[in-house]
Amino acid sequence: MKILIVILILLIAHLQYRLWWGDGSVSQILAYQQRLDELKQQVEEKKLRNEALYAEVVDLRKGQEALEERARDELGMIKENETFFQVIE
């Protein structure tokens, strides 16, 4: 009977060691969960960015207005027979 109790105590000690400090321990699982949460947040941010870029691509494909606006803002272009006024505040 004493041998059985010793074996059970050793088995419980071994399982407790693996639970708290071994491979797949509680602290390691928490670290993995935190990393997973960070990655999910990064994925969500990238999805939102991709959706915005896709909307911009669709807008550029559909109409001339978006092309004109982009040419005016980024390239400083103006239409023919149009006067450019720059307001400095």
Secondary structure, DSSP 8 states (H G I E B T S, - for coil): -HHHHHHHHHHHHHHHHHHHTSTT-HHHHHHHHHHHHHHHHHHHHHHHHHHHHHHHHHHHHH-HHHHHHHIIIII----TT--------
